[in-house]
């Protein structure tokens, strides 16, 4: 295993850690004091990318609020990413408002800056496409924020491959700030992104930021076929029974054997193996404890060789359905 490594996000000048901290648990399962412990552990482990959103937390904005407090005094040492444009219960914005509009973006950035206690966002991401707003208007508004210094770079999330292409072409033709990254669900159990999105990202120089890299915990190694989930684990609860029952256990168990043969953990395979895939810039992994943060960071140090990558493809190739 090696220390944390760093990469450029797409073809931009923004450098990010190979493993990032997903902050969706902050403000929900993780309270204010625990947030500081997570941030301390992440920075100590070399993690620089912290990814949140204005809807994360038991109340919208709470994740940004707790994270902003924990980052006081060390803001310059990290890459702060947040998102706008996805509705959530309890938001004060009217539900009928177009969430990619200039009006919405302007109001959203001010709220995020205030909660995060900063005067700029390193990576401001459109959380999902807005079918009611032309992408030209969204890109114009984001470009204004870049020129004003409130945002350094912009990105997208949950865009289909053709939408990534459309946004990139529109920005280039108009001379606007372009999306340097896109977030997508991607793991060794969920490889559909490789069909079109990964090639698009490679061609355009867009960095791919996978979320759910551990497949909701199925790739952590803590779950077993025909065994109850560990008490207090992510999938412990009746509502997750179907997810456990329909999991691709043949693939999961083959990955466990693969890891054992190499003397590494399932977590190493899940994070290090994903980080080695084309276009991936940083693997965004959530955590609820400092130990999980440190384990995720260490897992990014496993670098599979060409033979390992072939083996992973042979095991998981059918997982993309």
Secondary structure, DSSP 4 states (H G I P E B T S, - for coil): -----EEESTTSS-EEESEEEE-TTBTTTB-HHHHHHHHHHHHHTT--EEE--TT-TTTTTHHHHHHHHHTTT-GGGSEEEEEE----TT-SS-TTS-TTSHHHHHHHHHHHHHHHT-S-EEEEEE-S--TTS-HHHHHHHHHHHHHHTSEEEEEEES--HHHHHHHHHHHHHHTPPPEEEEEEE-BTTB-GGGTTHHHHHHHHTPEEEEESTTGGGTTSS---TTSPPPTTSTT-SGGGHHHHHTS-HHHHHHHHHHHHHHT--HHHHHHHHHHTSTTB--EEEE-SSHHHHHHHHHHTT----HHHHHHHHHHHGGGG-
